[in-house]
Amino acid sequence: MSVRNLVGRMIPGDLKYYMYSLNYYWEDIRRYKKYANGYLSPNKEKILLGKIIVTYHIIEKGLTMPDMRAGFGKDALHTLIGLCNTYIDKQCNQQDDHFLHAVKLLNEYVRVHHDLQFALDPVLVNKIKTLSERTKVVDTCSQLGCDNDEYFKHADSSFRDFAFSRHSIRNFIDKPVDRNLILKAVEIAQKSPSSCNRQPNRVYILENKANIQWLLESQKGNRGFGQMIDKVIVLTAEIGVFNGFTERNEAFLNSGMYAMSLLYGLHYYRIGAVSLAYVRVSKEDDKKLRALCGIPDSEVVSMLIGCGHVPGKLSIASSPRYKVDKIVKVVS
Ligand SMILES: Cc1cc2nc3c(=O)[nH]c(=O)nc-3n(C[C@H](O)[C@H](O)[C@H](O)COP(=O)(O)O)c2cc1C
């Protein structure tokens, strides 16, 4: 018997399992630590840009809230201005679409408040003006405004028009969404591809208002609009159908594909929807949700979808996208 086999026999099963798993997870941990948190990443521009996008998205969302609170987001605004100035100081690419969008958005914030005749803190206005002059970006962007009919006008159109017409909705009216419509949307999502057709996806529909509000409070990414959400869909994936460490991310991958189909399904049935990250829910609340919905330990919760009916008039965050040539590399 080889030394390796001998050592292998002497190590208890569970320990062996953890040792083998480290082979795979260690690489995940290493890469994530190096790049995701950004402290050690060699690419400071990418990190700064990521932070700029996350921060401007807070302002974008604030500008589209149904009851926009004039003067909102002071901390986020100062953070965004600081990030943009650092971005310039570090001589990053000032022609980047998202950097330009951030400055335009700050200008939009000032314009919107000017139109409302709301007196903003002069220090803030001055900082935005200085940044605007520094970057020579004087124009503003505009969040999208439309009415219910316009929003769903492509619900039956060609796929291209349909896909371009879907947005995250953060404004709902007080009218219950028919559960059957959600089930029909789920039927569409069931057509999503899955690894070897193993179909790990599971769907829980939360209808009880008190439970919904508790969960949304724990989720945290729905400030200003969570109280209007009518139903919450909890997406999970069963990890029992996967094998080996190489499939360790499949549950989330399958669930992500499923979520997109479900969002399209909801759009098709004219239900407004917003994805809600399941990343800030505490361990205790995760346990509570599992108990509430009867989610077995073998399933991972991937994300939530808040939904409701869309009001007559609404504002939508513009959330611009990278141009195709910025993210595609053809390797011939
Ligand atoms: C996994 C995931 C988590 C998200 N979490 C949130 C969230 O917590 N709160 C929120 O308002 N939007 C959330 N969103 C929505 C994104 O902000 C939105 O999809 C993005 O800005 C693009 O805009 P669009 O959906 O209108 O095209 C999430 C989206 C995804 C895919």
The ligand as an SDF file (V2000), in Angstrom:
LIG
                    3D

 31 33  0  0  0  0  0  0  0  0999 V2000
  -28.7950   39.5860   -8.1750 C   0  0  0  0  0  0  0  0  0  0  0  0
  -29.4090   40.9460   -8.1950 C   0  0  0  0  0  0  0  0  0  0  0  0
  -29.6570   41.6020   -7.0040 C   0  0  0  0  0  0  0  0  0  0  0  0
  -30.2780   42.8450   -7.0100 C   0  0  0  0  0  0  0  0  0  0  0  0
  -30.5690   43.4480   -5.8250 N   0  0  0  0  0  0  0  0  0  0  0  0
  -31.2360   44.6150   -5.8110 C   0  0  0  0  0  0  0  0  0  0  0  0
  -31.6330   45.1890   -4.5730 C   0  0  0  0  0  0  0  0  0  0  0  0
  -31.3550   44.6600   -3.4930 O   0  0  0  0  0  0  0  0  0  0  0  0
  -32.3350   46.3520   -4.6020 N   0  0  0  0  0  0  0  0  0  0  0  0
  -32.6740   46.9530   -5.7830 C   0  0  0  0  0  0  0  0  0  0  0  0
  -33.3310   48.0020   -5.7370 O   0  0  0  0  0  0  0  0  0  0  0  0
  -32.3130   46.4290   -6.9770 N   0  0  0  0  0  0  0  0  0  0  0  0
  -31.6120   45.2740   -7.0180 C   0  0  0  0  0  0  0  0  0  0  0  0
  -31.2710   44.6960   -8.2090 N   0  0  0  0  0  0  0  0  0  0  0  0
  -31.6870   45.3220   -9.4570 C   0  0  0  0  0  0  0  0  0  0  0  0
  -30.5330   46.0160  -10.1700 C   0  0  0  0  0  0  0  0  0  0  0  0
  -30.2400   47.2260   -9.5400 O   0  0  0  0  0  0  0  0  0  0  0  0
  -30.9520   46.2330  -11.6400 C   0  0  0  0  0  0  0  0  0  0  0  0
  -31.2070   44.9900  -12.2300 O   0  0  0  0  0  0  0  0  0  0  0  0
  -29.8570   46.9350  -12.4530 C   0  0  0  0  0  0  0  0  0  0  0  0
  -29.6450   48.2370  -11.9920 O   0  0  0  0  0  0  0  0  0  0  0  0
  -30.2360   46.9900  -13.9240 C   0  0  0  0  0  0  0  0  0  0  0  0
  -31.4440   47.6750  -14.1070 O   0  0  0  0  0  0  0  0  0  0  0  0
  -32.7260   47.0200  -14.8020 P   0  0  0  0  0  0  0  0  0  0  0  0
  -33.0840   45.7720  -14.0580 O   0  0  0  0  0  0  0  0  0  0  0  0
  -33.7800   48.0760  -14.7030 O   0  0  0  0  0  0  0  0  0  0  0  0
  -32.3670   46.7150  -16.2270 O   0  0  0  0  0  0  0  0  0  0  0  0
  -30.6180   43.4690   -8.2360 C   0  0  0  0  0  0  0  0  0  0  0  0
  -30.3450   42.8060   -9.4370 C   0  0  0  0  0  0  0  0  0  0  0  0
  -29.7490   41.5650   -9.4230 C   0  0  0  0  0  0  0  0  0  0  0  0
  -29.4930   40.8630  -10.7280 C   0  0  0  0  0  0  0  0  0  0  0  0
  1  2  1  0
  2  3  1  0
  2 30  2  0
  3  4  2  0
  4  5  1  0
  4 28  1  0
  5  6  2  0
  6  7  1  0
  6 13  1  0
  7  8  2  0
  7  9  1  0
  9 10  1  0
 10 11  2  0
 10 12  1  0
 12 13  2  0
 13 14  1  0
 14 15  1  0
 14 28  1  0
 15 16  1  0
 16 17  1  0
 16 18  1  0
 18 19  1  0
 18 20  1  0
 20 21  1  0
 20 22  1  0
 22 23  1  0
 23 24  1  0
 24 25  2  0
 24 26  1  0
 24 27  1  0
 28 29  2  0
 29 30  1  0
 30 31  1  0
M  END
$$$$
